[in-house]
Amino acid sequence: MLEAFFVSTGVVALGEVGDKTQLLALLLAARYRKPLPIIAGILVSTLLNHAAAAALGAWLARTIDPQWMRWGLGLSFLAVAVWMLIPDEADEVEGRSSGRLGVFGLTVVAFFLAEMGDKTQVATVMLAARFDDLVAVTVGTTLGMMIANVPAVLLGDKAVKFMPVQWVHRIAAVVFAAIGVAVLAGVGAP
């Protein structure tokens, strides 16, 4: 359980730096200047999104033959390692008002939609399939998202200047690649 939690937290925290959802957090913070509802919206959205992704990963782990799962997971981790090296661009939020949803509601909806098919959502599916611990993976990946996004919300544009995004992406790619190679080699397999 602890391994699943710590690996999930670290992988997603690294993977999220420079990701489109982190850029979205920066845009929302700059536009609305209301950090608490934005942070709460990110938390709620991530919990919902990553719980569903982890449930899918756990289901896949129970449904697919372990040998096929090992190869699928190993190759998927390697693919995400390559994907980490491709920079994201934020979707345009400028010019939109928070409307009837308010800043909290807008953040929940925007983050949930931005996370669909995103690297961190795919990573959550894979981590849940790998560790078969739905709660530890969901809590870990959610904490990883918060570690990366809360400073972005609180510091706004200044946060980007302190983080060498290219290096963080490279480190995350190495971590994903190492996990992929370990899975393919059967490390930790029963």
C-alpha positions as CSV (number, residue, x, y, z in Angstrom):
1,M,0.0,0.0,0.0
2,L,2.7,2.5,0.9
3,E,4.7,1.7,-2.3
4,A,1.6,2.3,-4.4
5,F,0.9,5.6,-2.6
6,F,4.4,6.9,-2.8
7,V,5.1,5.9,-6.4
8,S,1.7,7.3,-7.5
9,T,2.3,10.6,-5.7
10,G,5.8,11.0,-7.1
11,V,5.0,9.9,-10.7
12,V,2.0,12.2,-11.0
13,A,3.7,15.2,-9.2
14,L,6.6,15.0,-11.6
15,G,4.4,14.3,-14.6
16,E,2.1,17.2,-13.9
17,V,4.8,19.9,-14.0
18,G,4.3,21.7,-17.3
19,D,1.2,19.7,-18.1
20,K,-1.8,21.3,-19.6
21,T,-3.8,21.1,-16.3
22,Q,-1.0,22.9,-14.5
23,L,-1.0,25.6,-17.2
24,L,-4.8,25.7,-16.7
25,A,-4.3,26.2,-12.9
26,L,-1.9,29.1,-13.8
27,L,-4.5,30.6,-16.1
28,L,-7.4,30.3,-13.6
29,A,-5.3,31.8,-10.8
30,A,-4.2,34.7,-13.0
31,R,-7.7,35.3,-14.3
32,Y,-9.8,35.0,-11.1
33,R,-7.3,35.6,-8.3
34,K,-9.3,33.3,-6.0
35,P,-6.9,30.6,-4.9
36,L,-9.1,28.7,-2.4
37,P,-12.0,27.9,-4.7
38,I,-9.6,27.0,-7.5
39,I,-7.6,24.7,-5.2
40,A,-10.8,23.1,-3.9
41,G,-12.0,22.6,-7.5
42,I,-8.8,21.0,-8.5
43,L,-9.1,18.6,-5.5
44,V,-12.7,17.6,-6.2
45,S,-12.1,17.2,-9.9
46,T,-8.9,15.2,-9.4
47,L,-10.5,12.9,-6.8
48,L,-13.4,12.1,-9.2
49,N,-11.3,11.7,-12.3
50,H,-8.6,9.7,-10.7
51,A,-11.0,7.4,-8.8
52,A,-12.7,6.5,-12.0
53,A,-9.3,6.0,-13.7
54,A,-8.0,3.8,-10.9
55,A,-11.2,1.8,-10.9
56,L,-10.6,1.2,-14.7
57,G,-7.0,0.1,-14.0
58,A,-8.1,-2.3,-11.2
59,W,-10.8,-3.7,-13.5
60,L,-8.2,-4.2,-16.3
61,A,-5.9,-6.0,-13.8
62,R,-8.6,-8.4,-12.9
63,T,-9.9,-9.0,-16.4
64,I,-6.7,-9.3,-18.5
65,D,-4.3,-12.3,-18.3
66,P,-1.3,-11.4,-16.1
67,Q,1.2,-12.0,-18.8
68,W,-0.6,-9.8,-21.3
69,M,-1.2,-7.2,-18.6
70,R,2.6,-7.2,-17.8
71,W,3.5,-6.5,-21.4
72,G,0.7,-4.0,-21.9
73,L,1.7,-2.1,-18.7
74,G,5.4,-2.2,-19.4
75,L,5.0,-0.9,-23.0
76,S,2.4,1.7,-21.8
77,F,4.8,3.1,-19.2
78,L,7.5,3.3,-21.9
79,A,5.0,5.1,-24.2
80,V,4.1,7.6,-21.4
81,A,7.9,8.1,-20.9
82,V,8.1,9.3,-24.5
83,W,4.9,11.3,-24.2
84,M,6.4,13.1,-21.2
85,L,9.0,14.7,-23.5
86,I,6.2,16.3,-25.6
87,P,5.2,19.7,-24.1
88,D,1.6,20.5,-23.5
89,E,-0.3,23.7,-24.3
90,A,-3.1,25.0,-22.1
91,D,-6.6,25.3,-23.6
92,E,-7.8,28.9,-23.9
93,V,-9.6,30.1,-20.8
94,E,-9.1,33.9,-21.3
95,G,-12.2,35.8,-21.9
96,R,-14.5,33.3,-20.2
97,S,-16.4,34.4,-17.1
98,S,-17.0,32.0,-14.3
99,G,-20.7,32.3,-15.1
100,R,-23.3,30.5,-13.0
101,L,-20.8,27.8,-11.9
102,G,-18.6,30.2,-10.0
103,V,-14.8,29.8,-9.8
104,F,-15.1,26.5,-7.9
105,G,-17.6,25.0,-10.4
106,L,-15.7,26.3,-13.4
107,T,-12.4,24.8,-12.0
108,V,-14.1,21.4,-11.3
109,V,-15.5,21.2,-14.8
110,A,-12.4,22.6,-16.6
111,F,-10.0,20.3,-14.7
112,F,-12.2,17.2,-15.1
113,L,-12.4,17.7,-18.9
114,A,-8.7,18.7,-19.2
115,E,-7.7,15.5,-17.4
116,M,-9.6,13.2,-19.8
117,G,-7.0,11.2,-21.7
118,D,-4.2,13.3,-20.1
119,K,-0.9,11.8,-19.1
120,T,-1.7,11.8,-15.5
121,Q,-5.1,10.1,-16.0
122,V,-3.4,7.4,-18.2
123,A,-0.7,7.0,-15.5
124,T,-3.4,6.6,-12.9
125,V,-5.0,3.7,-14.9
126,M,-1.6,2.1,-15.3
127,L,-0.6,2.5,-11.6
128,A,-3.9,1.1,-10.4
129,A,-3.4,-1.9,-12.7
130,R,0.2,-2.3,-11.6
131,F,-0.4,-2.0,-7.8
132,D,-4.0,-3.3,-7.5
133,D,-4.6,-0.8,-4.7
134,L,-7.4,1.5,-5.7
135,V,-7.4,3.8,-2.6
136,A,-3.6,4.2,-2.4
137,V,-3.3,5.0,-6.1
138,T,-6.2,7.4,-6.1
139,V,-5.0,9.2,-3.0
140,G,-1.4,9.2,-4.2
141,T,-2.2,10.5,-7.7
142,T,-4.5,13.2,-6.2
143,L,-1.8,14.3,-3.8
144,G,0.7,14.4,-6.7
145,M,-1.7,16.7,-8.6
146,M,-2.1,18.9,-5.6
147,I,1.7,19.1,-5.0
148,A,2.2,20.3,-8.6
149,N,-0.9,22.5,-8.9
150,V,-1.3,24.3,-5.5
151,P,2.0,26.2,-5.9
152,A,1.0,27.1,-9.4
153,V,-2.3,28.5,-8.1
154,L,-0.7,30.3,-5.1
155,L,2.3,31.7,-7.0
156,G,0.7,32.2,-10.4
157,D,3.2,33.0,-13.2
158,K,6.1,33.2,-10.7
159,A,6.0,29.4,-10.2
160,V,7.0,28.7,-13.7
161,K,10.2,30.7,-13.3
162,F,11.4,28.6,-10.4
163,M,10.8,25.2,-12.1
164,P,12.9,24.1,-15.0
165,V,10.0,22.4,-16.8
166,Q,12.2,20.6,-19.4
167,W,14.3,19.0,-16.7
168,V,11.2,17.9,-14.7
169,H,9.8,16.3,-17.8
170,R,13.0,14.5,-18.5
171,I,13.2,13.2,-14.9
172,A,9.5,12.1,-15.1
173,A,10.3,10.4,-18.5
174,V,13.2,8.5,-16.8
175,V,10.9,7.4,-13.9
176,F,8.2,6.2,-16.3
177,A,10.8,4.4,-18.4
178,A,12.3,2.7,-15.3
179,I,8.9,1.5,-14.1
180,G,8.2,0.2,-17.7
181,V,11.4,-1.7,-17.8
182,A,10.9,-3.1,-14.3
183,V,7.4,-4.3,-15.2
184,L,8.6,-5.9,-18.4
185,A,11.4,-7.6,-16.5
186,G,8.8,-9.0,-14.0
187,V,10.1,-7.0,-11.0
188,G,7.5,-7.3,-8.2
189,A,5.4,-9.9,-10.1
190,P,4.0,-12.7,-8.0
